[in-house]
Amino acid sequence: MTIHRSIDQNHEHSLSLNDLHQALLKWFSEAARDLPWRRTRDPYRILVAEVMLQQTQVDRVLPKYAAFLERFPTLHTLAEAPTAEVIRMWAGLGYNRRAVNLQRAARAICARYGGVFPRDVATLVTLPGIGSYTAGAVACFAFEQDVAFMDTNIRRVIRRVFTDPTETVNERALLALARAALPVGRSWMWNQALMELGSLVCTADAPACWRCPLRDQCRDYAARRESDERFASAPVRKRLAERRERPFIGSNRYFRGRIIEALRMLPSGATFALNDLGPQVRPEYTPDDEVWLTTLIRGLERDGLVVWTETGVRLPE
């Protein structure tokens, strides 16, 4: 599958990739939100933003991003900080393992590369907790390299614009399409624009196709229009997503978060004994729940989020 072939299949009259670039980049230059990580090319600040933004909305990240960088303004200050303090500063963002992995990456860059960020994706992806998306985002947004990568928003836009909505397209094929679509020398703005479009317009459940700059190039929109269904499929997708989504309240992830929240309240170096920690995590806790609680703690311990000693459980120092 090629980009040009995908575009040509949309219309009786071929639209060039350059037309698509111009349409999206013009829209982005007029509609883009002013976000602090877009005003910097500091790889450390961009890494912090990208890790925070994983599965977390921008509005929740903004105040935490500012506070985190005020406390840990450089890679070295993060690397040298007590892990417990890093976890405490992460409060309110969820997925606390991200905080530990972020610090591990900072420490690895300091230890392996003297505090100088690697510039290439192949090296970045070897850092602890750094996957292909985050490595690509740092390479592109910090070093302005022509790199294709996909988060949820980019993936959705690429799929809808370039692929037949009735076909299943695997991740490798989508990434190949994303690479072929890159405008050489303008990939920073292009990738930011794809993410912004997916976040603000081309949303999962209710895409605002009427105000999308790529509507005339979009295969998904063309298919809806031709079948006279337009937006009828969006509620169906939402209902399916709701059925697939596991409830958060009462899940292991929920109670893992409760453990971390309880430990955050302790003074530095203090511990919680199991029989004291249990009721903090679940009010109806009984001694019969000890096996359940210890299983959660062992999982957190493996992830580097807690330390369990003879005196009790605490955040790592």
C-alpha positions in Angstrom: 0.0 0.0 0.0 1.4 3.4 -0.9 0.3 6.9 0.2 -0.4 8.1 -3.4 -2.4 5.0 -4.2 -4.4 5.4 -1.0 -5.2 9.1 -1.9 -6.0 8.3 -5.5 -8.6 5.7 -4.4 -10.5 8.4 -2.6 -11.6 10.5 -5.5 -12.2 10.7 -9.2 -9.6 13.4 -9.3 -6.3 12.7 -7.7 -5.2 14.8 -4.8 -1.5 15.2 -4.2 0.2 14.5 -1.0 1.4 18.1 -1.1 -2.3 19.2 -1.0 -2.8 17.2 2.1 0.3 18.6 3.8 -0.7 22.2 3.0 -4.3 21.6 4.3 -3.2 20.1 7.6 -0.3 22.4 8.3 -2.4 25.5 7.5 -5.1 24.3 9.9 -2.5 23.6 12.6 -0.9 27.1 12.3 -4.3 28.6 13.0 -5.8 26.2 15.5 -3.0 24.8 17.5 -3.1 25.1 21.3 -0.3 26.9 22.9 1.3 24.1 25.0 4.5 24.6 26.9 6.2 21.5 25.5 5.7 22.9 22.0 7.8 26.0 22.9 10.9 24.0 23.7 13.4 21.7 22.0 14.9 20.6 25.3 14.8 16.8 25.0 14.4 16.4 28.8 11.3 18.6 28.9 9.9 16.9 25.9 10.5 13.5 27.5 8.8 14.6 30.7 5.8 15.8 28.7 5.5 12.7 26.5 5.6 10.4 29.5 3.0 12.4 31.4 0.7 12.6 28.4 0.5 8.8 28.0 -3.1 7.9 28.8 -3.6 11.3 30.5 -5.5 14.3 29.2 -3.7 17.5 28.5 -5.7 19.6 31.0 -4.6 17.2 33.8 -0.9 17.3 32.7 -0.4 21.0 32.4 -0.2 21.9 36.1 1.7 18.7 36.9 4.2 19.4 34.1 5.0 22.8 35.5 5.3 21.6 39.1 7.4 18.6 38.1 9.9 20.8 36.2 10.0 23.3 38.9 11.1 20.6 41.3 13.3 18.7 38.8 14.4 21.3 36.3 17.1 19.2 34.7 17.9 15.7 33.8 20.5 15.5 36.6 18.2 16.8 39.3 15.7 14.1 38.4 18.3 11.4 38.2 19.7 12.3 41.6 16.4 12.8 43.4 15.0 10.2 45.9 12.6 7.9 44.0 10.0 8.5 46.8 10.0 12.2 46.0 9.5 11.6 42.3 6.5 9.3 43.0 5.1 12.0 45.3 5.4 14.6 42.6 3.5 12.3 40.3 0.4 12.4 42.5 -2.7 13.0 40.4 -1.4 11.6 37.1 -2.0 7.9 37.7 0.0 5.0 36.2 2.8 5.6 38.8 5.2 3.2 37.1 5.7 6.0 34.5 7.4 8.1 37.2 9.8 5.4 38.1 10.6 4.6 34.4 11.1 8.3 33.7 13.7 8.5 36.5 15.3 5.3 35.3 15.7 6.7 31.9 17.2 9.9 33.3 19.7 7.9 35.4 20.6 5.7 32.3 21.3 8.8 30.2 23.5 10.3 32.9 25.4 7.0 33.5 25.8 5.9 29.9 26.0 9.2 28.0 27.2 11.7 30.5 23.9 13.4 30.7 23.7 14.0 26.9 20.5 12.8 25.3 21.0 10.3 22.5 19.6 11.7 19.2 18.7 8.6 17.3 15.6 6.4 17.8 17.6 3.2 17.9 19.5 4.3 21.0 16.6 6.1 22.6 14.4 3.0 22.5 17.1 1.1 24.6 16.5 3.4 27.6 14.4 2.0 30.5 10.7 2.5 29.9 11.1 4.2 26.5 9.1 2.6 23.8 9.0 3.2 20.0 6.5 6.0 20.3 8.3 8.0 23.0 11.7 7.5 21.2 10.2 8.8 18.0 8.6 11.7 19.7 11.8 12.8 21.3 13.8 12.4 18.1 11.2 14.5 16.2 10.1 17.1 18.7 13.6 17.7 20.3 15.9 17.2 17.4 13.4 17.9 14.5 14.2 14.6 12.7 12.0 13.2 10.0 10.6 10.4 12.1 7.2 8.7 11.9 5.7 7.3 15.1 2.2 6.7 16.4 0.2 7.5 19.5 -3.5 6.8 19.7 -4.4 10.1 17.9 -1.9 9.8 15.1 -2.9 6.2 14.5 -6.6 7.1 14.2 -6.0 9.9 11.7 -3.7 7.8 9.5 -6.1 4.9 9.5 -9.1 7.1 8.7 -7.5 9.2 6.0 -5.5 6.6 4.1 -7.1 3.2 4.6 -10.3 1.5 3.5 -12.5 1.5 6.7 -13.8 -2.0 5.8 -10.3 -3.5 5.9 -8.1 -4.5 8.8 -4.7 -2.8 8.7 -1.9 -3.9 11.0 0.4 -1.7 12.9 3.3 -2.2 10.5 1.3 -1.1 7.5 0.0 2.0 9.4 3.5 3.0 10.4 4.6 2.5 6.7 1.8 4.9 5.7 2.9 7.4 8.4 6.5 7.3 7.1 5.4 7.8 3.5 3.3 10.8 4.5 6.1 12.7 6.3 6.9 16.1 4.7 10.7 16.1 4.6 12.0 19.0 6.8 8.6 19.7 8.3 8.0 16.6 10.4 7.9 18.4 13.7 4.9 20.5 12.7 3.3 17.6 10.8 3.4 15.1 13.7 2.2 17.8 16.1 -0.6 18.6 13.7 -1.7 14.9 13.4 -1.8 14.7 17.2 -3.8 17.9 17.5 -6.3 16.9 14.8 -6.8 13.5 16.5 -7.3 15.2 19.9 -9.6 18.1 18.8 -11.4 17.1 15.6 -10.8 13.5 14.5 -11.9 12.0 17.9 -12.7 8.4 18.5 -16.4 8.6 19.3 -17.7 11.7 17.6 -15.4 13.0 14.9 -16.2 16.6 13.8 -15.8 15.9 10.1 -17.5 19.1 9.1 -14.6 21.1 10.4 -11.7 18.7 9.5 -9.1 20.2 7.1 -8.6 16.7 5.6 -12.2 15.9 5.0 -11.8 16.0 1.2 -8.8 13.6 1.4 -10.2 11.2 4.0 -11.2 7.7 2.9 -13.3 7.1 6.1 -15.3 10.2 5.5 -15.8 9.4 1.8 -17.1 5.9 2.7 -19.6 7.3 5.2 -20.8 9.9 2.7 -21.1 7.4 -0.1 -23.1 5.0 2.1 -25.2 7.9 3.4 -24.4 7.0 7.0 -22.1 9.9 7.8 -21.8 9.7 11.6 -24.1 6.7 12.3 -21.2 4.4 13.1 -19.7 6.6 15.9 -22.3 5.7 18.6 -21.8 2.0 17.7 -18.1 2.3 18.2 -18.6 4.0 21.5 -20.9 1.3 22.8 -18.5 -1.4 21.8 -15.6 0.5 23.5 -17.7 0.8 26.6 -18.3 -2.9 26.7 -14.7 -3.7 26.1 -13.4 -1.3 28.8 -12.8 -3.0 32.1 -14.2 -1.1 35.1 -11.5 0.9 37.0 -13.1 1.1 40.4 -12.3 -2.2 42.2 -9.7 -3.3 39.8 -6.1 -4.2 40.8 -4.9 -1.0 39.2 -7.3 1.0 41.4 -6.1 -0.7 44.6 -2.4 -0.4 43.5 -3.0 3.4 43.2 -4.6 3.4 46.7 -1.5 1.8 48.1 0.7 4.4 46.5 -1.6 7.2 47.7 -1.4 5.9 51.3 2.4 5.6 51.2 2.7 9.2 49.8 1.2 10.5 53.0 4.0 9.0 55.1 7.0 11.1 56.2 10.2 10.2 54.5 11.6 6.8 55.7 8.4 5.9 57.6 6.6 2.6 56.8 3.2 1.1 57.0 2.7 -2.3 58.6 0.4 -4.6 56.6 -2.4 -4.5 59.2 -2.3 -0.7 59.1 -1.9 -0.4 55.4 -4.8 -2.7 54.6 -7.7 -0.5 55.9 -6.1 2.5 54.2 -6.4 0.7 50.9 -9.8 -0.9 51.4 -12.0 0.2 54.4 -13.6 -3.3 54.7 -10.2 -5.0 54.9 -9.9 -8.0 57.1 -7.0 -10.4 58.0 -8.4 -12.7 55.3 -7.4 -10.2 52.7 -3.7 -10.4 53.5 -2.8 -12.6 50.6 -4.6 -10.3 48.2 -2.8 -7.3 49.7 0.6 -8.9 49.6 0.1 -9.9 46.0 -0.5 -6.3 45.1 2.5 -5.1 47.1 4.8 -7.7 45.5 3.7 -6.4 42.0 4.4 -2.8 43.0 7.8 -4.0 44.4 8.7 -5.6 41.1 7.8 -2.4 39.3 10.1 -0.4 41.6 7.3 1.6 43.2 7.5 0.3 46.8 10.0 -1.2 49.2 8.9 -4.0 51.6 11.1 -4.6 54.6 10.7 -6.3 58.0 9.4 -3.0 59.4 6.8 -2.5 56.7 6.1 -1.0 53.3 7.3 2.4 52.1 8.1 4.3 48.9 11.7 3.7 47.6 14.3 6.2 48.6 
